[in-house]
Amino acid sequence: MKIISIRQPWAALIITGGKDVETGAVELKDVENRSWATNYRGPVLIHASQRPDAIRPDKIERRFGVRLTDEQQLGGVIGITEIVDCVRPHPSRWYAPEHFAFVLANSRPLPFVRWKGALSLRDAPPELLDRCGCEI
């Protein structure tokens, strides 16, 4: 299993989503944008970086049409998702042009586990998998 660090609020939008301002439905961020591609397909722990992104909630609402709903924890694993594809471009509202879209599915929260982040998509250490209750 892999792990990837993502700044808040993007990590929370993958795991718990935001409320669509028109319909009220919960919308999950279904792609993670990166400047590099991956061949990996499978489960990925979502680590919320220690420092959040500087984007304000009102800008997310205007740009993506969703309102943030949850408190955003920092500095640990907040959930799990699956990378099911890596494409360029992608029709998602969350897709950033000229990036690779890691297409995500089956995102769900896990109990928060404090953990130090790192760059890149990397193997999750066995100790972390054990603490998260994930099978190796």
ZIMO-V971147 format. One record per residue. N is the residue number from 0. RES is the residue in one letter. SS is DSSP state (2 for helix, 1 for strand, 0 for the rest). OMEGA is omega in radians with two decimals (* if undefined). Layout:
# ZIMO-V971147
N | RES | SS | OMEGA
N | RES | SS | OMEGA
This chain:
# ZIMO-V971147
0 | M | 0 | -3.12
1 | K | 1 | 3.04
2 | I | 1 | 3.07
3 | I | 1 | 3.09
4 | S | 1 | -3.12
5 | I | 1 | 3.11
6 | R | 0 | 3.01
7 | Q | 0 | 0.17
8 | P | 0 | -3.05
9 | W | 2 | 3.12
10 | A | 2 | 3.13
11 | A | 2 | 3.12
12 | L | 2 | 3.05
13 | I | 2 | -2.98
14 | I | 2 | -3.09
15 | T | 0 | 3.07
16 | G | 0 | 3.09
17 | G | 1 | 3.14
18 | K | 1 | 3.05
19 | D | 1 | -3.05
20 | V | 0 | 3.12
21 | E | 0 | -3.03
22 | T | 0 | -3.07
23 | G | 0 | 3.13
24 | A | 0 | 3.07
25 | V | 1 | -3.14
26 | E | 1 | 3.08
27 | L | 0 | 3.02
28 | K | 0 | -2.98
29 | D | 0 | 3.03
30 | V | 1 | 2.98
31 | E | 1 | -3.08
32 | N | 1 | 3.09
33 | R | 1 | 3.11
34 | S | 0 | -3.11
35 | W | 0 | -3.14
36 | A | 0 | 3.02
37 | T | 0 | 3.01
38 | N | 0 | -3.10
39 | Y | 0 | 3.00
40 | R | 0 | 3.13
41 | G | 1 | -3.06
42 | P | 1 | -3.13
43 | V | 1 | 2.99
44 | L | 1 | 3.09
45 | I | 1 | 3.12
46 | H | 1 | 3.06
47 | A | 1 | -3.11
48 | S | 0 | 3.13
49 | Q | 0 | -3.13
50 | R | 0 | 3.10
51 | P | 0 | 3.00
52 | D | 0 | -3.10
53 | A | 0 | -3.09
54 | I | 0 | 3.14
55 | R | 0 | 3.14
56 | P | 2 | -3.13
57 | D | 2 | 3.09
58 | K | 2 | 3.07
59 | I | 2 | 3.13
60 | E | 2 | 3.13
61 | R | 2 | -3.05
62 | R | 2 | -3.02
63 | F | 2 | 3.10
64 | G | 0 | 3.09
65 | V | 1 | 3.11
66 | R | 1 | 3.10
67 | L | 1 | -3.04
68 | T | 0 | -3.01
69 | D | 0 | 2.95
70 | E | 0 | -3.07
71 | Q | 0 | 3.12
72 | Q | 0 | -3.10
73 | L | 0 | 2.99
74 | G | 0 | 3.10
75 | G | 1 | 3.11
76 | V | 1 | -3.14
77 | I | 1 | -3.10
78 | G | 1 | -3.11
79 | I | 1 | 3.07
80 | T | 1 | 3.05
81 | E | 1 | 2.96
82 | I | 1 | -3.10
83 | V | 1 | 3.11
84 | D | 1 | 3.02
85 | C | 1 | -3.01
86 | V | 1 | 3.10
87 | R | 0 | -0.03
88 | P | 0 | 3.11
89 | H | 0 | -3.09
90 | P | 0 | -3.10
91 | S | 0 | 3.03
92 | R | 0 | -3.08
93 | W | 0 | -3.08
94 | Y | 0 | 3.07
95 | A | 0 | -3.11
96 | P | 0 | 3.10
97 | E | 0 | 3.05
98 | H | 0 | 2.96
99 | F | 1 | 3.12
100 | A | 1 | 2.96
101 | F | 1 | -3.08
102 | V | 1 | -3.01
103 | L | 1 | 3.09
104 | A | 1 | 3.04
105 | N | 1 | 3.12
106 | S | 1 | 3.12
107 | R | 1 | 3.14
108 | P | 1 | 2.97
109 | L | 1 | 3.01
110 | P | 1 | -3.09
111 | F | 1 | 3.06
112 | V | 1 | 3.11
113 | R | 1 | -3.09
114 | W | 0 | 3.12
115 | K | 0 | -3.14
116 | G | 0 | 3.09
117 | A | 0 | 3.14
118 | L | 0 | 3.00
119 | S | 0 | 3.01
120 | L | 0 | -3.00
121 | R | 1 | 3.09
122 | D | 1 | 3.06
123 | A | 0 | -3.14
124 | P | 0 | 3.13
125 | P | 2 | 3.13
126 | E | 2 | 3.13
127 | L | 2 | 3.12
128 | L | 2 | 3.11
129 | D | 2 | -3.13
130 | R | 2 | 3.12
131 | C | 2 | -3.11
132 | G | 0 | 3.14
133 | C | 0 | 3.09
134 | E | 0 | 3.13
135 | I | 0 | *
